[in-house]
């Protein structure tokens, strides 16, 4: 029997951030990971997919140079092996960096699966230290993450039917793809494959893409994807899908009730993710999942479960947690500082940015217009197309800035900023400003007094706030 202050089960973004911060605060920390530290985000999700999307952006740039700017270039081919080698090198260097941080912080990394044996006990069930048992003095942190949701009767084979976890690693570039699911993951993969030359059909059961985002975000995103030649089907359902030698043959019922047969070389299932709690031994510690499989905290401020000293971070958490890597980092900091005896400020999920890295990109923070009204706010809204500013014209990809504020006094400049929503090129790099605006409860007039650089895309954000403050310049 060994002892430690903190035992973290799972080495993804939530787990390793907890471990690093706890160690920095002087606690003895053990982290158990059965695969690779960094988790899904680093090895199968965020990092490799954004590397591929950057390559896709370069491919799109070649077409734009030829068709819009008179630069007579052509794309000979995409060397898939070279492309994936660069992607894998980026992942490997990031992985080495995380391992180095953990080593430098003196976090003991145990290779293997771990499970609870009680409110203060952990057993390592596999790997080099299988059978070792631990008594934990301060707290146990559950950070085992999530896996892609699959559909009954349509099991992934890694080649014709794939999930977001293996789509990047399927062999070669398909000539056609059917993407099932219009959330952030599905939209990103649809965009990526279209840039690489595939015919893409994107099917979403809800009435619009990114159904949790502002309706105007969905509208502008859908317009941009359709302009690129993606067949977007919302309010549609997959009735049947069968793999065959050449790919997958699927029957889709459209929003109009019509049945369409779609044949594609590959079917990508992106219908969400489910928490991973198999073998975690929750019952041994007096815990259970909720009806959706999440491990819900009893105290959201401390992210502590109903069993004192057992905390949870990352994809195991139900909403309002967002299942996003950067939210997991913030959760890890809160838990580590709590275990060290501090009283950190809870995660403000409303002020956590949400980004979809498609072309066009979307980026939002705070409440949608509909969400603000549902919460009883009287709102004031202003929108501006990115093409209304010079840099937006340069990019020529459309897009919009939309800001939702409290109405404020009659005839006034609007009250507290409730939400900011962006669609267009590079808006993922523009949302950090709006995170501060929403997180610090700023009002439109507060933002309007700050000068945005010209010519930039961010200038459109400044213009929207100027107008909301009654000082409109280019927007009348």
N, C-alpha and C positions, 0 to 999 in steps of 0.2 A: 504494500500500500504506500503510494507516494502522495505528497501534498503540494498544493499550489494555491495562490491567491485567487486566480481567475483561470477558468478553463473555457476556451472557445471551441465550439464544435462547428466546423465549417470555415474554410479559408478564402471565401469570396470577398467581395468589396466590403460587406458589412462586417464579416468576421475579422479580416486582417486589419481593418481600420480600428476596430475595438481593441485588438491585441496591441497594435502599435501605440495607441494613445494610453492604454492602461500601463504598458511598460514604461512609457515616458513619465508617467506619474508615480513611478517607483514600485509598482506591483509586480509580483512574480506571475508570469503568464505562460500558459501552455495552449497551443493551438493545434487541434487535430483536423487533418484534411486527408480524405481518402484518394483524391485525384491530384490536382495541381493547385497550388495557391494562386489566387487571382480569380478562380471560379469561372462561371459561364461568361461573365462580361469580358474578361481578358482573353479567354481561350476560344470561345465559340460565339460571342455576341458582340458587345459594343466595339471593342478594339478591332478585331478582324473585319467586321462588317463595315466600319467607317473607313478602314484602309481600302477596301474594295470600292466603296462609294467614291472615294477620292480618285481612284483610277477611272471610275465611270465618268466623273466630272471632266477628267482630262480628255476622254473620248468624246464627250459632248462638246468640249471646247474646239476640237478639230472640226467638227461639223459646223459650229458657229463661225469659226474663222473662214471657212470656205464659203458658206452660204450667206453670211451677213457682212463680212468685212473684206471680202475680196482677196483673202489670203489663199492662194491656190495650192492647197494641200489635200492629200487623201490618206485614208487609213488603210494600210496594207492588210494588217491582221492583228489579232491580239494573241500574244504568246502567253498562253494560260500558265505554263510552268514557271515562266519568269515572273508573271504577275503574282502567283501564289507564293513564290519564293520570297518576294519582297514583303508580302503580307505576313508570312510566317516569321521572317526576320524581325519585323516590328513587334509581333507578339512575343517572340523569344527574348528580345531585349527588355521589354516591359516585365516579363516574368522574372528574368534575372534581377531586375531592379527591385521588385517586390520581395524576392527572397533575400536580397542584400539588406533591405530595410529591416526585415524581421530579424535577421542575424545580428545586425548592428544594434538593434534594440534589445537583444538577448531574449527574444521570444523563443521558447522551445517549441519546435514544430514536430509533431508526432504524425508519421505517415500511417494512415489507417482510418477505418470507420470507428466512431465512438458512439456510445449510448449511455443514457442515464440509468443509474442503479438506485437513485433516491434523490431527495432534495439537495444533497451535497455530495453525491457520488457519481463518478463517471468510470466506465470501463471501455478500454480500447479493444475492439472485436476483430481486427484484422491488421495486416501489415507487420512490420518488423517488431512492433511492441504489442502485438496481440496478447490479450490476457492481462495487461497491466491495469491496475486500478488506482483511482485517484480520489482523494478527499479534498474538497474545494472550500477554502476558508471564506472568501468574499462572495463569489458568485459564478454561476455558469451562464454562458451566453449561447443561445441557439441561433445558428446562422447557416443552416443547411440549404438555403436557396430554393430554386424551383426548376421544373423541367417543362418542356413543351407539352401542351395538351394534345392528345391524339384523338382520332375519331374511330368509333367501333367499326370493325370490318375493313379498315383502311390503314393497315399497319405500315409504318415507314420502312423502306428497304434501302435507304441511303442512295438511291439512284433514280428511280422513277417517282417514288413517293418520298418526300423529304420533309423534315421539320426545320425550324430556324436554327436548331443546334447543328444540323449536318448539311444544310443547304450550301454553305460556303465550301464544303469539302467534298461535295458530289463531283463525279468525274466530268471535266470539261465544261464547255459553255453550251447550254441547250439552245435550240433554235426556236422553241416555243415553251411557254410556262403558263400554267394556270395557278394563280395565287388565291388561296382561300383564306379570307380574313383581311379586313380593311383598317385594322389598327396600325400603330406605328411600325411594327415589324413587317406586316404584310405590305404596307405602302413602300417602305424602304426597299424591300426585295423586288417588288414590282418595278420600281424606278431603276434599280441596279441592272436587272436583266434587260430592260428596254434599252438602256444606254449601251449595253453590250450587243445589241442587235436582235434580241429575241422578240417574237410576237408575244404579247402579254395580255392575259385576261385576268382582271382583278375582281373578285366576287366578295361582297360584304352583305351579310344578312340584315343589318340595320339600314335605316333609310339614308345614311350618308357615311362617308369615310370619316375616320377619327371621330366616332360618335360622342366621345367624352369631351371634345373640344368645342369651341364656339362655332355656331352654324356657319358664320362667314368664313372661318378658317377652312372648314370642310368644302365650302363652295369654291373658294379660290384654288384650293389644292386640287379638287376634282377637275376644274377647268384646265389647270396647268398639266395634269397627267393626261387628260384627253387630247390636249394640243400636241403632246409628244407621241400620240398614237396608241396609248394604252386603252384597251377596252374595259371601261369601268362599269360594273354592274352592281348597283346598290339595291337594297330591298330584295335581294336574290338569294336563293338557297341551292346548295348542292343536294340533288336528289339521289344521285348514284355516281360512283366512280369505280372503274375497273382497270387495273394495269393490263397491258398487253405488250407484245414484243417491241412495238415501236414507241411506247410511252404509256399514256393514260387516256382513257376515253370517259368523259364525264357528262352527266346530264344536269343542266342547271335550269331551275325555274326562275324566270325573270320577275321583276316587280309587276309586270303586266300579266303574269300568270302563264306566259308562254314557256315552252320547253325548248331548250337549245342544247345541242350536242357539241361539246367542246373537246377537241383532241389536242393534246399537248405532249411534248416530249417529257415534261416533268410537272408534277403537282406538288406545290409547296403548301403545306398545312400550317397556317399561322393564326390559329383561333384562340390564342391565349396560353397562359402558363399555369401550372398547378404547384403548390408547395410540396417540397420533398421532406416527408417526416417518416418514411419507411425505416424501421429498425432503430429509430431514435430513442425508444424506450420511454415515451412520455408517461405512460401509465405508471411506471415504476416510481415516478416522482410526483404522482398525483395530478398529472396534467392530461388534457385531451384537446383535440382539434375542434374547431367549430364545424358547422354543417358544410362549409366550403373547403375545409381542409387546412385553414389557417390556424396559427397559434396566437390567439388574441391576448393582448396584455390587459391586466386588470388596472394598471396605472400607466396611462399613455405618456405622462410627463417623464417617467423613469423607464418606460418600456419594460416594465416588470410584470411578470405573469402573476397568477393567483397564488403561486408558490414563492414566498419571499426568497430573493437571491437568485432566481432563475429569470433571465432577461431574454428578449428576442429582438432580432434586427433583420432587415432585408426582406426578401420575398416571402418569408414565413408570416409576415405581418399582414393583416387584412387592411382594406381602406379605412382611414384616409391615407395610409402609407401608399406610395406610388409604384413600388416595384421598379425603381430606377436606381442605378448605381450611385449617383450623387446623393440621393436621399439616404441610401445605405451608409455612405460615408458619414453623413450628419448623425444618423442613428447610432453608429458606432462610437462617435465622440460623446454623445449624451450618455450612453451606457457606461463607457469607461470612466467618465468623470463622476458618474453616480457611484460606481463601485469603489472609487478612490475617496469617497466621502464628500464629494462636492454636491452642489445644487445647480446643475447647468440649466440653461433655458431650454425648454422643450422644442422639438422640431416644429417649425411653422410650415405645415405641408402646403398651405395656400400660397406661400412665397417660394416654393420649389419650382424651378423652371421645367417645362416639358418640351422636348424637342423631337421632331421627326426629320431625319437627315436625307430625305428624298430630294428630287429635283422637280418642282420647287420644294424648299425646306419650309417647315413650320416651326414656330417657337412661341410659347405662351407662358404666362405666369398669372396666377390669381383666378378670379371668377370670370366665366363667360357672361355674356349679356343675359341669356336666359337664366343662368345660375344665380346671378345677382338679383334678378326680379323674383325668382322663387324664394330667395331668402328675405324678401320684403323690402329690398332697397328700391328707392326711387332713383333711377339712373339717368345719366347724361352720357351720350355716346358720340364719338367722332371717329371717322375713318378717312384714310387718304391713300390713294394708290401710289405704289412706289414709282411708277412712271411719271408722277407729277413732279419729281425732283430730277435734276440732271443726271445723277449717278444711276438712278433707276432706268433712265432712258439709255444710258450706256450699256447696262446689262441686258436690257430688252427682254426680260423674262416675266414682266408683270409683277404681281404681288400687292400686298396691302398692309397698312398699319391700322389697327383698330384699338381704341382705348375706351374702357368702361369706367366711369366715375360715379360717385354719388351725385345726385342732382344739385345739392347745395341750396343756397338761398335763391329765391325767385330773381331771375335776371342776373345772377352772379356767375362766377367763373367755374362752378362745379366744385364738388367736395373731394373727399378722399378717393384716390385711385384704387379701383377694385380689381381691375384686370387689364393686361396688355397682351395683344395677339398679333403675331407677325406671320406673313407668308411671303416667300420670295427667296432670292439668292442670298446665301451667307447669313440668314437671319439667326442661325444658331449662335453666331458670334456677336449678335446685337442684343440678346435677351438679358444679359447680366445687368445692364443698366436698369431695365424694367424690374428685375428682381429686387433691386434696392428700393426702387420707387414704391413697389407694392409692400415690401417687407417693412419699410420705415413709415408706412401710412402717409405718404406724401400726398399733397393736393396738386391739381393741375398747375396752379399758379406757382407752386414751389419749383416745379420742373421747368416751367416756361422762362424763369429768370436765368437758366443756365444755357450757354451758347453751344450749339452743336456744329461740328466742322462742315464746311462746304468745299467741294461737293462730296457727300457721302450718302450711303443709304440711311444711316442713322439720322440724317437731317430730316427725313420724313417723320421720325418719332418726335423730334423737336417741334416741327411744324404743327403736328396734331395737338400737342400740349399748348402751343401758343394760341391756337384757335380756341381750345377749351377755356383758356384763361382770358378770352376776349381780346387777344392781341394778334390775331391772324395776319400773316404777311403774304405768303404766296397762296394760302388757302383762304378764300373769302367765305 
